[in-house]
Amino acid sequence: MQYSGPSTINLPTQEEIKALVDCFYSRVRQDEMLGPVFARAIGDHWEEHLTKMSDFWSTVVLASRRYKGNPMQVHIGLPRLNQGHFERWLSLWRITTSELLDETHAQIFVSKAEFMAERLLSAIDLYHDSRSALGATTN
């Protein structure tokens, strides 16, 4: 048997990523739980945020290196986010990816998002719990 090399997956285009991000954040803005959180964090800077998130997902999925930033630091600096916020975010993400992308691409985006959500929530909890413990020991 002859080895034919690795199978290739056609990756989504930058345009598809932008459409995904735009649709997703349109839903986020209208969401009862997430909308107010994002409104406070982003204010009137949605265009900048959408560009940054398109760059982020391009970097994550296409290895484009377009994104410059530190998502961990940004999320830790927000008012404390919890499991419910991340579950809702992932729910909207799953819905949007399944509607706009083929199954293979949707799964790529969802698995990356699940991994990031888990890491972000762990870091947020660790940060706030350590701050609380530090405050309790200094009183």
N, C-alpha and C positions, 0 to 999 in steps of 0.2 A: 504494500500500500504506500502510496506517495503522499507526503505531507504537502498540503496546498497553502500553508501559511495561515495566519490568524484571520478569522472572519472579521469583516468590517461592518460597522454600523454607520449609516449616514447620520451625522449629527445635525441637530437643528441649526437653522441659520440665525444670524444676528437679528434679522427682521422677525423671525418667529419668536425669539426670546423677548424682543421688545413688545410684541403683541401679547404674549403671555403675561409679562410684567404689568402692562397697562390694564389689561382685563382684570387681573388679580387685585391690583390695588384699587381699582374702581369698586370692586366688591368689598374690599377692606374698609374703604371710606364710608360705605353704606351700612356696614355691620354694626349692630347694637353694642357689642362688647369691644371690638377692636377700633371702630371708627373714632371714638373719643380719645383713645390712647394715641393713635397716629396723629389726630388733629392737634393735640397738645405738643407732640414731639416735632411735627413737621411744619405746622402753621401754614403759611402761604407759599411754601417752598416745594410744592408737589412736583413741578417739572424737574427740578434738580434731583429730587429723591428718585423719581422714575428713571432718570438717566443713570444715577448711581446704582440702582437696583438692576437695571439692564446690564450695566458693566459688571456688576457682581456675579450675576448668573452666567454671563458670557465667560467670565474667568473660571467659575466653578465647573461649567460643563464643557466649554470649548478650550480651556486653558489659554485664553486670549491675553491675560494679564492686564486687562483694561481697568479693573477695579483697583483703586488705591484707598485703603482705609483699614480700620480695625473694628469689625462688627462686634467683637466681644466687649471692647471698651464702650462702644456706643450703647449697647443694650444694658450694660451694668450701670451706666449713667442715667438711665431712665427711672421714673418711679417704678417700684418693684413689680416686675412681671411674674406671673405664676403659671402653674401647669395648665389652668383653664385658658389662659391667653394663648399658649403655644398649641394646645389641642384645637382651639378654634382656628388659629392661623393655618395649621396643617390641614384641617378639614376644608377650608376655602381653597387652599393650594391644591389638594387632591382633586376637588371638583373642577377647578379651572384647568389643571393640566390634562385631566381626562377629557374635557370638552374640546380643548384646542390642539392637543398633540396626539400622535398615534400612541398606541399602548407602550411600545418600547421607549420612546422619548419621555412619555409621562412617567414611567417607572424610574428612569434615570433622575429626573427632577425631583420626584417624590422621595426617593431613597436619600438623595443628597440633603433635602430639606429635613427629613426625619433625623438624620445624623446631626445636622447643625442645631436643630431645635433641642435635642437631647443635651448637646454640649453647652449651648447657651444657657439653658435652664439650670444645669448643674453649676456652671460658673456663677450665675446670678445668685442662686441659693447659697453657695459657698461664700461669696462676697458678703451678702447681707447677713448671713448667720454669723460669720466671723466678726463683723462690725457690731452686731448685737451682743455677742459674747464679750467682746472687748469693752463695750459700754457697760456691761454688767459687772465686769471686774474692776472698773475704774471708779465705780460709785461707792 
